[in-house]
Amino acid sequence: MRNGLIAALDVGSTKVCCFIARVQDDGSPRIVGIGHQVARGMRGGAVVDMEELEHSIRAAVEAAEDMAGERVKTVVVNVSGGAPQSANVKVEVAMNGHAVNEADIRRMLDHGRAHHEAADRELVHAIPVDYTIDGNEGIRDPRGMYGERLGVAIHVISAAIGPVRNLQTVVHRCHLDIESRVVSPYASGLACLVEDEKELGVTCIDMGGGTTSIAVFLGGQLVHTDVIGVGGHHVTNDIARGLSTPLAYAERMKTLYGSAIPSPADDREMLKVPLVGEDEDGAANQVPRSMLIQIIQPRLEETFELVRSYLEQGGFDKLAGRRVVLTGGASQMQGVRDLAGLVLDKQVRLGRPVGLQGLPEATGGPAFSTCGGLIRYALAHAPPTSRGKRASTGEPGSSKLGRFGSWFKSNF
């Protein structure tokens, strides 16, 4: 089990968030550092200004480091740009009667990865979903078992090279190494879902600022992911345009008065709307709350209809069962859960990160699910050597000189 520190970096379209966790004696993570900043230089999950984004990442990481009283070198980072695509690949190899070992499994996974490599896309995950030996399904871990033919179904997730490399470059410019990359919906699912949901079938919908991402879990494994380029920021833009008000006021109105479902009292409640380009105390409109809701509701309905059609295209609408977990900052608006239930015709609950000790209430909501899931992912995929020591500064071999020394020793 990994000891020491884990650093998670969630780079979103609206905020950059960094969690630093210390792994305790019982193997559970305790959050010791938190930093979050408004994301500048990101749009729709893709980098649009490297310098601005670098400032945002540095500020978030430094705030988390100051709170933890530690310095971090490596981070687990999320991938939401590059239009992540999901595919399920089946691979079979002959065993010739010998027991399955680690090398056989690695050979199959490499074969699956090679099968899906494309010139313009980068492999982010190759997740073994289900093993078979001589046609017998449902094997979780085939190591040590005997048979003639070993098969595996691999869930492969890839993203466009450009956006992924751009994000990597910005993180490296902040003097941070990337330990692993995780697609955002997978991380959100790891943070919010309980084991029974993952086993029986569930769809996790992460409603971010620039994108809405989908993760389908079945049989305890991630079986499908998708990303839609619509998020909470699009709702804010619609309000700003529809009511001719500055973006900052549109965001404030959405947060304070917004709802996805109309109510009879909406016509009677009047809202003061400052006009764009006017002075603070200049001209302002009075509009009923119902007008605000008439702008919000169609955009959210469209988002859930897109989710439904993406699930139907992938054949996961019925397969994923009747359970939906909503998470992400945009899911917190009043009435979103009810609207999702109506459009998707499923049972919906709101998800927040679970199983993380030391997480204050202010950062324990749905908006911080991805960051919490990155910690859970790092814990489950701890490398064989203890990385925790390298996360804090001063380990031999972490400097360029140290790395050169070890290369020199191994080559001469």
C-alpha positions in Angstrom: 0.0 0.0 0.0 1.2 3.5 -0.9 2.2 5.6 2.0 2.8 9.4 2.2 0.9 11.8 0.0 -1.4 11.8 -3.0 -2.0 15.0 -5.0 -5.1 15.3 -7.2 -5.5 18.1 -9.8 -8.9 18.7 -11.3 -8.6 21.2 -14.2 -12.1 22.2 -15.3 -13.6 24.8 -17.5 -14.7 27.0 -14.6 -12.4 26.0 -11.7 -9.1 24.4 -11.0 -9.0 22.4 -7.8 -6.2 20.6 -6.0 -6.6 18.1 -3.1 -3.6 16.7 -1.2 -4.4 13.5 0.8 -2.2 11.6 3.3 -2.7 7.8 3.4 -3.3 6.7 6.9 -2.3 3.5 8.6 -5.6 1.7 7.7 -5.1 2.7 4.0 -7.8 5.3 3.9 -7.1 8.8 2.5 -7.3 11.9 4.7 -7.5 15.3 3.0 -4.8 17.6 4.4 -4.7 20.3 1.8 -7.3 22.0 -0.5 -6.8 24.8 -3.0 -9.2 26.0 -5.7 -9.2 28.9 -8.2 -11.3 30.2 -11.0 -10.1 28.5 -14.2 -8.7 31.0 -16.7 -7.5 29.7 -20.1 -9.9 26.7 -20.4 -13.0 26.5 -22.5 -15.1 23.4 -23.0 -12.5 21.1 -21.4 -9.7 22.3 -23.7 -6.8 24.7 -23.1 -7.2 28.0 -24.9 -4.6 30.1 -23.1 -1.6 28.3 -21.6 -0.2 31.2 -19.6 -3.5 32.0 -17.9 -4.1 28.4 -17.1 -0.6 28.0 -15.7 -1.3 30.8 -13.2 -4.6 29.2 -12.2 -3.0 25.8 -11.6 0.0 27.2 -9.7 -2.3 29.2 -7.4 -4.6 26.2 -6.6 -1.6 23.9 -6.0 0.2 26.4 -3.8 -2.9 27.0 -1.7 -3.2 23.2 -1.1 0.5 22.9 -0.4 0.4 25.8 2.2 -2.6 24.2 3.9 -0.9 20.7 4.0 2.5 22.1 4.9 4.1 19.9 2.2 5.4 20.3 -1.3 4.2 17.9 -4.1 6.0 16.8 -7.2 3.5 14.4 -8.9 -0.2 14.8 -9.5 -3.1 12.7 -10.7 -4.9 14.8 -13.3 -8.3 14.6 -15.0 -9.0 14.6 -18.8 -12.2 16.2 -19.9 -11.2 17.7 -23.3 -10.3 16.0 -26.6 -13.8 14.4 -27.0 -13.0 11.1 -25.0 -14.3 8.1 -26.9 -15.2 4.7 -25.5 -14.8 1.3 -27.2 -15.0 -2.3 -26.0 -12.4 -4.6 -27.4 -12.3 -8.4 -27.0 -8.9 -10.2 -27.1 -8.2 -14.0 -26.8 -4.9 -15.8 -26.5 -4.0 -19.5 -26.4 -2.8 -20.7 -23.0 -1.6 -24.2 -24.0 -2.7 -25.6 -20.6 -0.4 -23.5 -18.3 -1.6 -21.4 -15.4 -2.4 -17.8 -16.1 0.3 -15.5 -14.9 0.9 -11.7 -14.8 2.8 -11.8 -18.1 -0.2 -13.3 -19.9 -2.5 -10.6 -18.6 0.0 -7.9 -19.6 0.3 -9.4 -23.1 -3.5 -9.3 -23.6 -3.8 -5.8 -22.4 -1.0 -4.6 -24.6 -2.7 -6.4 -27.5 -5.9 -4.6 -26.7 -4.2 -1.2 -26.5 -2.3 -1.8 -29.8 -5.6 -2.8 -31.5 -7.1 0.6 -30.6 -4.2 2.9 -31.2 -4.8 5.7 -33.8 -2.5 8.3 -35.2 -4.6 11.3 -34.0 -5.8 9.8 -30.6 -4.1 9.1 -27.4 -5.0 6.1 -25.2 -6.0 7.2 -21.7 -7.4 4.0 -20.2 -7.5 0.3 -21.0 -9.7 -1.2 -18.3 -10.2 -5.0 -18.2 -13.9 -5.5 -17.7 -14.4 -9.3 -17.8 -12.1 -12.3 -18.2 -13.1 -15.6 -19.7 -11.3 -19.0 -19.6 -12.4 -21.5 -22.3 -15.7 -19.5 -22.7 -16.5 -19.4 -18.9 -17.5 -15.8 -18.2 -17.5 -13.6 -15.0 -13.9 -14.3 -13.9 -12.6 -11.3 -11.9 -9.0 -12.4 -11.5 -7.7 -15.3 -13.7 -4.2 -15.5 -12.2 -3.3 -19.1 -11.2 -6.2 -20.6 -13.2 -5.7 -23.3 -15.9 -7.3 -23.5 -19.4 -6.7 -23.6 -23.1 -7.9 -20.1 -24.1 -7.9 -16.9 -22.0 -10.1 -14.0 -23.2 -10.7 -10.5 -21.9 -13.1 -7.7 -22.7 -11.2 -4.4 -22.4 -12.9 -1.0 -22.1 -10.6 1.4 -24.1 -10.9 5.1 -23.7 -9.0 7.5 -26.0 -8.9 11.2 -26.5 -7.6 13.6 -29.3 -3.9 14.0 -28.9 -3.8 17.9 -29.2 -6.0 18.8 -26.1 -4.4 16.1 -24.0 -0.8 17.1 -24.8 -1.7 20.8 -24.3 -3.0 20.1 -20.8 0.1 17.9 -20.0 2.4 20.8 -21.2 0.7 23.3 -18.9 1.0 20.9 -15.9 4.7 20.3 -16.7 5.2 24.1 -16.9 4.1 24.3 -13.3 7.0 21.9 -12.4 4.7 19.0 -11.7 5.0 15.4 -13.0 1.8 13.6 -14.1 1.5 10.2 -12.3 -1.7 9.2 -14.1 -4.5 10.6 -16.1 -8.2 9.8 -15.5 -11.2 10.8 -17.6 -13.4 13.1 -15.6 -16.6 11.0 -15.6 -14.7 7.9 -14.4 -13.2 9.9 -11.5 -16.6 11.4 -10.6 -18.1 7.9 -10.5 -15.4 6.6 -8.3 -16.1 9.4 -5.8 -19.9 9.3 -5.7 -21.1 5.8 -6.4 -21.6 3.0 -3.8 -20.5 -0.6 -4.7 -24.1 -1.9 -5.1 -24.9 0.8 -7.7 -21.7 -0.1 -9.7 -22.6 -3.8 -9.6 -26.3 -3.5 -10.6 -25.9 -0.8 -13.2 -25.8 3.0 -12.9 -25.2 6.1 -15.0 -23.1 8.9 -13.4 -23.7 12.3 -15.1 -21.1 14.9 -14.2 -22.5 18.4 -15.0 -19.5 20.6 -15.2 -19.1 24.2 -16.4 -18.0 23.6 -19.9 -19.0 19.9 -20.5 -21.4 17.3 -19.3 -19.8 13.8 -19.0 -21.4 10.4 -18.7 -20.0 7.2 -17.1 -21.9 3.9 -17.1 -20.9 1.3 -14.6 -22.1 -2.3 -14.7 -20.9 -5.5 -12.9 -18.6 -3.3 -10.8 -16.7 -1.9 -13.8 -16.7 1.2 -16.0 -18.2 0.0 -19.3 -19.0 3.3 -21.2 -18.0 7.0 -21.2 -19.0 10.0 -23.2 -18.6 13.8 -23.1 -21.1 16.3 -24.3 -19.9 19.9 -25.0 -22.7 21.6 -23.0 -22.4 22.7 -19.3 -23.4 25.2 -16.7 -21.6 28.0 -18.4 -23.9 27.7 -21.4 -26.9 28.3 -19.1 -25.1 31.4 -17.7 -24.5 32.7 -21.3 -28.2 32.1 -22.2 -29.3 34.2 -19.2 -26.8 37.0 -19.9 -28.0 37.2 -23.6 -31.7 36.8 -22.8 -31.8 39.4 -20.1 -29.0 41.7 -21.5 -27.1 41.5 -18.2 -23.3 41.1 -17.4 -22.1 37.5 -17.1 -21.2 38.0 -13.4 -24.9 39.0 -12.7 -26.2 36.1 -14.9 -24.1 33.6 -12.8 -25.3 35.2 -9.6 -29.0 35.0 -10.7 -28.6 31.4 -11.8 -27.2 30.4 -8.4 -29.6 32.4 -6.2 -32.9 32.3 -8.1 -32.4 29.7 -10.9 -34.5 26.6 -11.1 -35.1 23.9 -13.7 -38.7 23.4 -12.8 -41.3 26.3 -12.8 -43.5 26.9 -9.8 -46.8 28.9 -9.5 -45.2 31.7 -7.4 -42.6 32.5 -10.1 -44.7 35.2 -11.8 -45.2 37.2 -8.6 -41.4 37.2 -7.6 -39.7 40.2 -9.3 -35.9 40.3 -9.8 -33.8 43.3 -10.4 -31.6 42.9 -13.5 -28.7 45.4 -14.1 -28.2 46.0 -17.8 -24.9 45.3 -19.6 -22.8 48.4 -20.1 -24.7 50.5 -17.6 -23.3 51.9 -14.3 -23.8 49.9 -11.1 -26.6 52.3 -9.9 -27.8 53.0 -13.5 -30.7 51.5 -15.4 -32.0 48.2 -14.3 -34.9 46.0 -15.4 -37.5 44.3 -13.2 -38.3 40.9 -14.6 -40.4 38.1 -13.1 -38.5 35.0 -11.9 -40.6 33.0 -14.4 -38.7 34.7 -17.2 -35.4 33.4 -15.8 -36.7 29.9 -15.5 -38.0 30.0 -19.1 -34.4 30.6 -20.2 -32.8 27.9 -17.9 -35.3 25.1 -18.4 -34.9 24.6 -22.2 -31.1 24.5 -22.0 -31.1 21.8 -19.2 -33.9 19.8 -21.0 -31.7 19.8 -24.1 -28.7 18.6 -22.1 -30.6 15.7 -20.6 -32.1 14.8 -24.0 -28.5 14.7 -25.4 -27.5 12.4 -22.5 -30.4 10.1 -23.3 -29.6 10.0 -27.1 -25.9 9.4 -26.4 -26.8 6.5 -24.1 -29.3 5.1 -26.7 -26.6 5.3 -29.5 -24.2 3.4 -27.3 -26.8 0.8 -26.4 -26.6 1.6 -22.7 -30.0 3.2 -22.1 -31.6 0.0 -20.9 -28.4 -1.9 -20.0 -27.4 0.6 -17.3 -30.5 0.0 -15.3 -32.8 2.7 -13.8 -30.4 4.4 -11.6 -28.8 7.8 -12.3 -26.4 9.8 -10.0 -26.0 13.5 -10.8 -22.9 15.3 -9.8 -20.8 18.3 -10.7 -21.3 22.0 -9.9 -24.2 22.5 -12.4 -26.2 19.7 -10.8 -26.8 21.8 -7.6 -29.4 24.1 -9.1 -32.9 23.7 -7.8 -35.1 21.3 -9.7 -32.3 19.7 -11.8 -32.8 16.3 -10.2 -36.6 16.4 -10.9 -36.0 17.5 -14.5 -33.4 14.7 -15.1 -35.9 12.1 -13.7 -38.6 13.4 -16.1 -36.4 13.5 -19.3 -34.4 10.3 -18.6 -37.3 8.3 -17.0 -35.0 7.0 -14.3 -34.5 7.2 -10.5 -32.1 10.1 -9.8 -30.1 11.1 -6.8 -27.5 13.8 -6.2 -24.0 12.5 -5.6 -21.2 14.0 -3.6 -17.7 12.6 -2.7 -17.9 9.8 -0.1 -15.2 8.0 1.9 -12.8 11.0 2.2 -11.9 12.0 5.7 -11.0 15.6 6.5 -13.1 17.0 3.7 -14.9 20.2 4.9 -18.5 20.8 4.0 -17.6 23.7 1.8 -15.6 21.4 -0.5 -17.6 18.2 0.0 -20.3 19.0 -2.5 -21.0 17.7 -6.0 -18.7 20.3 -7.6 -15.6 18.6 -6.0 -16.5 15.0 -7.1 -13.9 14.7 -9.8 -11.1 15.8 -7.5 -12.2 13.3 -4.8 -12.4 10.6 -7.4 -8.8 11.3 -8.5 -7.7 10.6 -5.0 -9.6 7.3 -4.9 -8.2 6.3 -8.3 -4.6 7.0 -7.2 -5.2 4.9 -4.0 -6.6 1.9 -6.0 -3.8 2.1 -8.7 -0.9 2.7 -6.4 2.4 1.8 -8.2 4.4 -1.1 -6.9 7.0 1.1 -5.4 5.9 3.6 -2.7 5.3 6.8 -4.5 4.3 8.7 -1.3 7.8 9.6 -0.4 8.5 11.1 -3.8 5.4 13.2 -3.5 7.1 15.2 -0.8 10.3 16.9 -1.8 13.8 15.7 -1.3 13.8 12.0 -2.5 17.1 11.0 -4.2 16.5 10.5 -7.9 13.8 13.1 -8.2 16.2 15.8 -9.3 17.6 15.9 -12.9 21.1 15.2 -11.5 19.8 12.2 -9.5 18.0 10.8 -12.5 21.2 11.2 -14.6 23.2 9.4 -11.9 20.9 6.4 -11.9 20.9 6.3 -15.8 24.7 6.4 -15.8 24.9 3.5 -13.3 22.5 1.4 -15.3 24.2 2.0 -18.6 27.9 2.0 -17.7 
